Every structure is written in C-alpha cells, then in structure tokens.
Amino acid sequence: MTYGCQTWTLNKQLCHKLQTAQRAMERKMLNIKHKDRIPTIEIRKKTQVIDVVQNIQRQKWRWAGHIAIEKDNRWTKRWQPRSGRRDRGRPEARWMNDIRRAAGSQWQRKAQDRRKWKTSAEGYILQWMDKASK
C-alpha cells in the first residue's frame, strides 16, 4: 500500500483515501462488518497496526535525510522541470515543502547530524498529523 511513498506529496484528500482503505483492510482482517459500528480505536487496539499516514511521514523524513547526505551528483539533487516555466495559478505542492515547513529552509544542513535528524522525526510526524486532522 505504501510502496514508494517516500516521494509522494501528500494532501488531505490522499490522506483520507489512504486512511479509509486502511480501516477497510483492518475490518476485513478481523471479519468486522461496517454496519457493526465498532470504533476505529477499538479495531486499532486489536490489529496493532500503525496509522498509514504516520508510516508514510516517517519514511519520507528518513528519505529526506538520505538525500541530504548524498555527496555525489545524483539525479535527485540535479533534477529540474523540463520547460523551466510553470502554469498559471497556485503552484502544486512539492515533496520538499513539508520538510522545509518542519525543519526550515536549511534542512539539508540539519540532516547532516544524523542523531538530531532522527530525534526531530517524531516532532515532524506529530506536527503533520495535527495539520492533516484539521
């Protein structure tokens, strides 16, 4: 379900779809019908599965740390849009926007210290989860 999720740009709609699919899978695992109206919290206690959005954010944070420490000239650092111009209107959300919002514009320098980067991951995930739930 989350294959390649490190590079996804998440929005509220996608998060909602992923969480809905996860709840349906958990109900299927426990053979619980939707009409039984058992709360998600109770189902989570039984399955002990991590929330899909938290898992995606954790993997995204780890991937950002890996990209930041790359020393060579890989395509992840040198890729640019083909035309150089964008369409009119609001710019699309980019992968790095969430990371910049949480860690600041100098996030690549901060990621060089692996211990601090790992400890700041939980704060990033919780911050994102609060934003997504609103």
Secondary structure, 3 states (H helix, E strand, C coil): CCCCHHHCCCCHHHHHHHHHHHHHHHHHHCCCCHHHCCCHHHHHHHHCCCCHHHHHHHHHHHHHHHHHHCCCCCHHHHCCCCCCCCCCCCCCCCHHHHHHHHHCCCHHHHCCCHHHHHHHHHHHHHHHHHHHHC
